[in-house]
Amino acid sequence: MLKALSLIKRAYHPKVIEYYEQPKNVGSLDKGDKSVGTGVVGAPACGDVMKLQIKVEDGKIKEAVFKTFGCASAIASSSYATEYIKGLDLNDAMQLKNSDIASYLHLPPIKLHCSMLAEDAVKAAITDFKKKQDN
Amino acid sequence: MLGFLSRGFAHKCKALMKHPHYCKLFCPLCYDEAQAVLEAGVNYYKLYIMEQSYLIDKEDLHKKYKLFQKVLHPDVLRSNGITNPNYSKFLSEAYQTLSCDVQRGKYLLKLHNENVEDFAMDDIEFLEEQISKRETLQQQGARAAKKILREVQKDEEELKKCIDKGFKQENWMAIREALSKLSFLQKLEEEAKDLEEL
């Protein structure tokens, strides 16, 4: 186990490890709540799955939480994404690019798809919220 | 000129080369021809003398793999004066592709000249089920692993049947979707197995 941990430490950038060891905003919100948007995405290539939820008040993202099952980069990407969009209004949050996440976490090219997954999750959550308001 | 054929090798070679197909592919006597065949790219199914279908006899594949590897291991070849070690690597690549349910499906799609890019998963219900199972595994550990493993393996069998049917009906979309789901299930199975072993 210790050996495995030290391997992780060597392979990942300190920023990723920081988020992996103490991920911020892990959790879930009530899916049935009208002010909550849920995004569920998955990457077949690596089998990672991600759920990201937002709670919106007055057009602003008041809360953002996630649950990710996958590698350290996927967990760090979704955790950083929730942090990033918290407090933003929906249009600004929609502008989040996977490259913002990747450069902040210093993801290597082989892990870029983790940041894309997080971007997809954010967009899916916002889309889900908007759809709920139309109904 | 045939000095490299030590008695031991010739004996093993004969055992393996009973099949004319293999004689052509790997027998050192047919070396030049074999080289040309390999370079042209050999169909993995033909390599392992199997019918080109999605569902395969994995035990048969494994047995052949072991036998061929024994005879064509680089050390064996080298000790017989053959310096081209490609055989062994090629056998491994083919074996790994054919033995993995997802890779085999993608390979077969490729043989049909179909797109093998990953299917963007939009079956939310399926993904939610995956998340909830991964969560259960994380929370309950080995206790839940057995049950989840059983469920996953059952689901995998269903999907494999669905993929096989897809190939028979040439329903490429259905195949791609099922292969994509199968990738997630394999990951879940891996995690459950790890926990069970702890």
Chai-1 contact restraints between the chains, C-beta under 6 A:
chainA,res_idxA,chainB,res_idxB,connection_type,confidence,min_distance_angstrom,max_distance_angstrom,comment,restraint_id
A,V40,B,I124,contact,1.0,0.0,6.0,A-B,restraint_1
A,V40,B,L127,contact,1.0,0.0,6.0,A-B,restraint_2
A,V40,B,E128,contact,1.0,0.0,6.0,A-B,restraint_3
A,G42,B,M121,contact,1.0,0.0,6.0,A-B,restraint_4
A,G42,B,L127,contact,1.0,0.0,6.0,A-B,restraint_5
A,P44,B,D118,contact,1.0,0.0,6.0,A-B,restraint_6
A,P44,B,S180,contact,1.0,0.0,6.0,A-B,restraint_7
A,P44,B,S183,contact,1.0,0.0,6.0,A-B,restraint_8
A,A45,B,D118,contact,1.0,0.0,6.0,A-B,restraint_9
A,G47,B,S183,contact,1.0,0.0,6.0,A-B,restraint_10
A,G47,B,F184,contact,1.0,0.0,6.0,A-B,restraint_11
A,G47,B,K187,contact,1.0,0.0,6.0,A-B,restraint_12
A,V49,B,L127,contact,1.0,0.0,6.0,A-B,restraint_13
A,V49,B,Q130,contact,1.0,0.0,6.0,A-B,restraint_14
A,V49,B,I131,contact,1.0,0.0,6.0,A-B,restraint_15
A,K51,B,I131,contact,1.0,0.0,6.0,A-B,restraint_16
A,F69,B,R134,contact,1.0,0.0,6.0,A-B,restraint_17
